[in-house]
Amino acid sequence: MSHRRGIGVGIAAVVLFCAGIAPASARTYAAYYDCTEGKETALTVSSLSEFEGEVACSVTIFDPAGGIVAERGIALTSYSSAVLWLSRDARADEAARWGIVLVDSPALLSLSVWIGDDGGWIAAENITARILYPEEITSAYYWLTLSYANTPYRTTGIALLNPHPVPGEGAIWLHDVDGKPLGSDEFVLAPRAALYFSPEREFPRVDANWGVVDVRAAAPILLVGEYFGAGGELIDVDLIPTPYYQQATGGSGG
């Protein structure tokens, strides 16, 4: 089980969320990495365009506080790929060896995030959608969801990541198998920062404590679920970059 710093079930201050400004020709892609407790993340970047020569890609790795850990440059030719091993750049502090990765390029890209440990690869996630430009963020709220479990047999860690250069706000709800709300929390994400929530720190591990996580944000964020077996071993990672619902007007939910 991860020992990262988490968020509790409480109330945080609310800050307006908006996206930063990017040049019209630039595309920014966001991914998740985890190099804590012996884990490795391999980030592959692939070009999806046909062109002459090379195109430059800028890769920026952030810690969970939003601080820049490293910046790397990649040159891709038509339909070529490159890989970065992110543990080589991660912070020495165990609690800070995870967060968000941004890749900027004028080209169409595909990112793949491979997460594993000494036993082999555990999960692979593919990302092809870029971050929205400010003028494209027209909904009041963006809703994301994933399944969680907090039972004697499996547990879930939940990460929220802000890919934008300004603070963002949102809220999270947990419902058990019968639809009963277990708890909720409002959160504020600093620019390029991440928060980690572990349900087992807040609720008992009983058979009925599994169900759905519902997240509302004022602009698109990344939602990640890390799934652990009964012994605390990581067995899967799921990255949710796309909202299931875009709410046109403000209001409560969850």
C-alpha positions as CSV (number, residue, x, y, z in Angstrom):
1,M,0.0,0.0,0.0
2,S,1.2,3.5,-0.8
3,H,2.5,5.8,2.0
4,R,1.9,9.0,0.1
5,R,0.4,12.0,1.8
6,G,-3.4,12.0,1.4
7,I,-6.4,14.2,1.8
8,G,-9.1,13.6,4.4
9,V,-12.8,14.0,4.3
10,G,-13.2,17.7,5.1
11,I,-13.8,21.0,3.5
12,A,-11.2,23.0,1.7
13,A,-11.3,26.6,0.4
14,V,-12.7,27.0,-3.1
15,V,-10.7,28.7,-5.9
16,L,-11.9,29.3,-9.4
17,F,-10.4,26.8,-11.9
18,C,-9.4,27.9,-15.4
19,A,-6.9,26.7,-17.9
20,G,-3.7,28.4,-18.9
21,I,-3.0,29.9,-22.3
22,A,-1.1,27.8,-24.8
23,P,0.0,28.9,-28.3
24,A,-2.5,27.9,-31.0
25,S,0.1,25.6,-32.6
26,A,0.9,23.8,-29.3
27,R,-0.7,20.6,-28.1
28,T,-0.2,19.6,-24.4
29,Y,-0.8,16.0,-23.2
30,A,-1.0,15.0,-19.6
31,A,0.0,11.7,-18.0
32,Y,0.5,10.2,-14.5
33,Y,3.6,8.6,-13.1
34,D,4.4,6.6,-9.9
35,C,7.9,5.8,-8.9
36,T,7.2,5.3,-5.1
37,E,8.2,2.2,-3.2
38,G,10.2,0.4,-5.8
39,K,7.8,1.2,-8.7
40,E,9.0,2.3,-12.1
41,T,7.1,4.3,-14.8
42,A,8.1,4.2,-18.4
43,L,6.6,7.0,-20.5
44,T,6.5,6.4,-24.2
45,V,5.8,9.2,-26.6
46,S,4.8,8.4,-30.2
47,S,4.2,10.6,-33.2
48,L,1.0,10.1,-35.1
49,S,1.8,12.4,-38.0
50,E,3.5,12.1,-41.3
51,F,6.0,14.8,-41.9
52,E,9.6,15.6,-43.1
53,G,12.4,15.9,-40.7
54,E,11.9,15.9,-36.9
55,V,9.5,17.5,-34.5
56,A,10.5,18.6,-31.0
57,C,8.6,17.5,-27.9
58,S,9.1,19.0,-24.4
59,V,8.6,16.7,-21.4
60,T,8.1,18.3,-18.0
61,I,7.9,16.1,-14.8
62,F,6.2,17.5,-11.7
63,D,6.2,16.4,-8.1
64,P,2.8,16.2,-6.2
65,A,3.3,19.8,-5.0
66,G,3.5,21.0,-8.5
67,G,7.2,21.7,-8.5
68,I,9.2,20.9,-11.6
69,V,11.4,17.8,-11.1
70,A,13.0,17.6,-14.6
71,E,12.6,18.8,-18.1
72,R,13.5,16.7,-21.1
73,G,13.5,17.2,-24.8
74,I,12.6,14.5,-27.4
75,A,12.9,14.7,-31.2
76,L,10.5,12.5,-33.1
77,T,10.4,11.6,-36.8
78,S,7.2,10.5,-38.6
79,Y,5.5,7.8,-36.6
80,S,8.5,7.2,-34.4
81,S,8.5,6.6,-30.6
82,A,10.8,7.4,-27.7
83,V,10.8,6.2,-24.0
84,L,11.7,7.9,-20.8
85,W,12.3,6.0,-17.5
86,L,10.9,8.5,-15.0
87,S,12.5,7.0,-11.8
88,R,15.8,8.4,-13.0
89,D,14.4,11.9,-12.5
90,A,12.0,11.4,-9.6
91,R,12.6,13.1,-6.2
92,A,14.6,11.4,-3.5
93,D,11.7,11.9,-1.0
94,E,9.6,8.8,-1.2
95,A,6.3,10.8,-0.8
96,A,7.2,13.0,-3.7
97,R,8.1,10.4,-6.4
98,W,4.8,10.6,-8.2
99,G,2.7,13.2,-9.9
100,I,1.9,14.6,-13.4
101,V,3.9,14.6,-16.6
102,L,3.2,17.1,-19.4
103,V,4.3,16.7,-23.0
104,D,4.2,19.7,-25.3
105,S,4.5,19.4,-29.1
106,P,2.9,20.8,-32.3
107,A,2.5,17.2,-33.5
108,L,-0.3,14.7,-32.9
109,L,1.0,12.4,-30.2
110,S,0.1,9.2,-28.3
111,L,1.4,8.7,-24.8
112,S,1.7,5.3,-23.1
113,V,2.3,5.0,-19.3
114,W,3.8,1.7,-18.2
115,I,3.9,1.2,-14.4
116,G,5.6,-1.8,-12.9
117,D,7.9,-3.1,-10.1
118,D,10.6,-5.8,-9.7
119,G,8.0,-8.4,-10.5
120,G,7.2,-7.0,-13.9
121,W,4.8,-4.6,-15.5
122,I,1.5,-4.1,-13.7
123,A,-0.5,-1.7,-15.9
124,A,-0.3,0.2,-19.1
125,E,-2.4,3.3,-20.0
126,N,-2.7,5.0,-23.4
127,I,-3.4,8.7,-23.8
128,T,-4.3,10.4,-27.1
129,A,-6.4,13.4,-26.0
130,R,-4.7,16.7,-25.5
131,I,-5.5,19.2,-22.7
132,L,-8.3,21.6,-23.7
133,Y,-7.5,25.2,-24.7
134,P,-9.1,27.9,-22.5
135,E,-11.7,28.8,-25.1
136,E,-12.8,25.1,-25.2
137,I,-13.6,25.0,-21.5
138,T,-17.2,26.0,-21.7
139,S,-19.0,23.8,-19.2
140,A,-19.6,24.7,-15.6
141,Y,-18.4,21.4,-14.3
142,Y,-16.7,18.3,-15.6
143,W,-17.6,14.9,-13.9
144,L,-15.3,11.9,-13.7
145,T,-15.7,8.5,-12.1
146,L,-14.1,5.2,-11.3
147,S,-14.9,2.1,-9.2
148,Y,-13.3,1.7,-5.8
149,A,-13.1,-1.0,-3.2
150,N,-12.3,-0.8,0.5
151,T,-12.9,-4.4,1.6
152,P,-10.8,-7.1,3.3
153,Y,-9.8,-8.3,-0.1
154,R,-8.9,-5.2,-2.0
155,T,-8.3,-1.5,-1.6
156,T,-8.1,1.6,-3.8
157,G,-5.9,4.7,-3.8
158,I,-7.4,7.7,-5.6
159,A,-5.3,10.5,-7.2
160,L,-6.4,13.8,-8.6
161,L,-4.1,15.7,-10.9
162,N,-4.3,19.3,-12.2
163,P,-2.6,19.7,-15.6
164,H,-3.1,23.5,-15.7
165,P,-0.8,26.4,-14.6
166,V,-3.4,27.9,-12.3
167,P,-5.2,26.5,-9.2
168,G,-8.3,24.4,-9.6
169,E,-11.2,23.3,-7.4
170,G,-13.5,20.4,-7.2
171,A,-15.3,17.9,-5.0
172,I,-15.3,14.2,-4.5
173,W,-18.0,11.8,-3.3
174,L,-17.7,8.1,-2.3
175,H,-20.8,5.8,-2.4
176,D,-21.0,2.2,-1.1
177,V,-22.5,-0.7,-3.0
178,D,-26.0,0.2,-1.9
179,G,-25.6,3.8,-3.0
180,K,-25.1,5.2,0.5
181,P,-22.8,8.2,0.7
182,L,-19.7,7.3,2.8
183,G,-18.2,10.8,2.7
184,S,-17.3,13.8,0.6
185,D,-14.6,16.4,0.4
186,E,-13.9,19.6,-1.5
187,F,-10.4,20.0,-2.8
188,V,-8.1,22.7,-4.2
189,L,-5.4,21.6,-6.6
190,A,-2.4,23.9,-6.9
191,P,-1.0,24.4,-10.5
192,R,0.3,21.1,-11.9
193,A,-0.2,19.5,-8.4
194,A,-1.8,16.2,-7.3
195,L,-3.7,15.0,-4.3
196,Y,-3.9,11.4,-3.1
197,F,-6.9,10.0,-1.1
198,S,-6.9,6.5,0.5
199,P,-10.3,5.4,1.6
200,E,-8.9,2.8,4.0
201,R,-7.5,5.7,6.1
202,E,-11.0,7.1,6.5
203,F,-13.4,4.1,6.5
204,P,-13.4,0.5,7.8
205,R,-12.5,-2.3,5.4
206,V,-15.8,-4.2,5.3
207,D,-17.6,-6.2,2.5
208,A,-20.1,-3.4,1.8
209,N,-17.5,-0.7,1.3
210,W,-17.1,-0.8,-2.4
211,G,-18.8,1.2,-5.2
212,V,-18.3,4.4,-7.1
213,V,-16.2,7.5,-6.8
214,D,-17.7,10.6,-8.3
215,V,-15.6,13.7,-8.9
216,R,-16.7,17.2,-10.0
217,A,-14.2,19.8,-11.3
218,A,-14.6,23.2,-12.8
219,A,-12.3,22.2,-15.7
220,P,-10.9,18.8,-16.9
221,I,-8.5,17.1,-14.5
222,L,-7.0,13.6,-14.4
223,L,-8.5,11.0,-12.1
224,V,-6.4,7.9,-11.3
225,G,-7.3,4.7,-9.4
226,E,-4.6,2.5,-8.0
227,Y,-5.9,-1.0,-7.1
228,F,-4.3,-3.1,-4.4
229,G,-4.7,-6.7,-3.4
230,A,-5.4,-8.1,0.1
231,G,-1.7,-7.9,1.0
232,G,-1.2,-4.3,-0.2
233,E,0.4,-5.2,-3.5
234,L,-0.4,-3.0,-6.5
235,I,-2.4,-5.0,-9.1
236,D,-3.7,-2.4,-11.5
237,V,-3.8,1.3,-12.4
238,D,-6.6,3.1,-14.2
239,L,-6.2,6.6,-15.6
240,I,-9.4,8.6,-16.4
241,P,-8.6,11.6,-18.6
242,T,-12.1,12.1,-20.0
243,P,-15.2,13.3,-18.2
244,Y,-18.3,11.1,-18.5
245,Y,-20.5,14.2,-18.2
246,Q,-20.2,18.0,-18.8
247,Q,-22.6,20.0,-16.7
248,A,-23.7,23.2,-18.5
249,T,-24.8,25.2,-15.4
250,G,-23.7,25.3,-11.8
251,G,-25.3,23.3,-9.1
252,S,-24.7,20.6,-6.5
253,G,-24.2,17.0,-7.2
254,G,-22.5,13.8,-6.1
